[in-house]
Amino acid sequence: MKLKEIFNKFKNSKYKKEIITITVIVFLITVVVTLRGTHAYYNYEMEPVPIFTSRVGNFAKQDIEEYLASQENSGLETRENMEAREDTLRRYQGSTVNNYICFGTKNKNDCLNDQDKYMYRIIGIDTTTNELMIQKKEALNTKYFWPKTATDWPNSTLYNGLIGNYFLNNKEYSYLQDNEWLSYISVHSWQYGELTNYNQTGMNLFKTEKDLLNHFNSKIGLINLSDFFLSYSNDATCSTANACTTSWMFIKNNDPTPPREWAEWTINRYDKSNPYCIGSQGQPYYVAGDELSVRPVMFISIKKLKGLGTIKEPFILYNELYKRPGATTGDTSPLDKNTDVNVIFYIQSSDTPTEYYISKYVPASGYKVNNVASNCIPTNGSITKYNDYYIDSDGVIRIEYNESKPMQVVCRIYYDRVI
């Protein structure tokens, strides 16, 4: 039968509408069957891309300030409290605060077992630079002059000792000569100078110190008088004995055996012949040519922290970018951090603190995660023995907590089309 005759019969048929409907249904079923079971490949920005196409993901950046503030009973002041004194340093204030941080090691046990070497406390976070101002928890093992002769801070024997063999070049703190750790320490503009009236509230004392014209750029310094006052509160007046001895910063609350009976130097002076210290009863006084305890202060620039800030779970610097394991599971075709897809930071789960997730949502309706085909490195099969990751069908990639876990992971995540 010729095509023209078939068309005329169809045209004149009383079942024309039914035939068209059946034809459309058959066509749609054919399309569904064809598409069903095919894989779509997504990058972490949830954009569909052809399978095996590579793309480098954007690196996430941890908000250090938000992380510090999120810790339970952290003791970090509010932004409003900071802004009331026209400050940019958001400080820890009070008697019991969770601001312990390890510096010089990323091994928590080393830090806890040798606190004199590695343990510091965070004075605050600079909200403009994201740098942490930290103070050594315990005093240096020797007491030092600040100094006998009338001179200013940059020319003092104490400052030059701190950047020399007292601290920065002291082999006892060998990590300070390590290029990695040294690179974390920022060059900071330290305010110093003569301060004749310390009988003020912490807020007013801070404003008085801001008017001092003396500034000096260095990696190492000491606390100002106002730092000690403000470690207690904005309204603290620490000019009388025992008024502020419960402050977290008071040396007696950090060092059980300092070299000089809980009296330590500050960076301020009454005049060029009389530098200030915080005395053993927690009040400032000035003294010429004495030997007192010293706790160095630094500003550090970091990318990421982990930990709770408590004495048992101190903050740990966590700046590793990538660790390539020697083996993978699942799709074993080569993965490369520079050319492959989905180089992603771990995000800690707020619901389950011991888990980290990468992706929270299925990228689009009509898809579900293919758990078998998807894979990440490092994986539970890697020779570096990282803890397991597992991928849920709800689109969440979870990785169990591990002290040595790298900061980024490379993943291939496959989704099945669901019709």
Buried (B, 14 or more C-beta within 10 A) or exposed (E): EEEEEEEEEEEEEEEEEEEEEEEEEEEEEEEEEEEEEEEBBBBBEEEEBEEEEBBBBEEBEBEBBEBBBEBEEBBBBEEEBBEEBEBEBBBBBBBEBBBBBBBBBBBBEEBBEEBBBBBBBBBBBBBEEBBBBBBBBBBBEEBBBBBEEEBBBBEBBBBEBBBEEBBBBBEEBEBBEEEEBEEBBBEBEBBBBBBEEBEBBBBBBBBBBEEBEBEBEBBBBBBBBBBBBBBBBBEBBBBEEEBBBBBBBBBBBBBEEBBBEBBBBBBBBBEEBBBBBBBBBBBBBBBBEBBBBBBBBBBBBBBBBBBBBBEEBBBBBBEBEBBBBEEBEBEEEEBEBEEBBBBBBBEBBEEEEEBBBBBEEBBEEEBEBBBEBBBBBBBBBBEBEBBEBBBEEEBBBBBBBBEEBBBBBBBBBBBBBEE
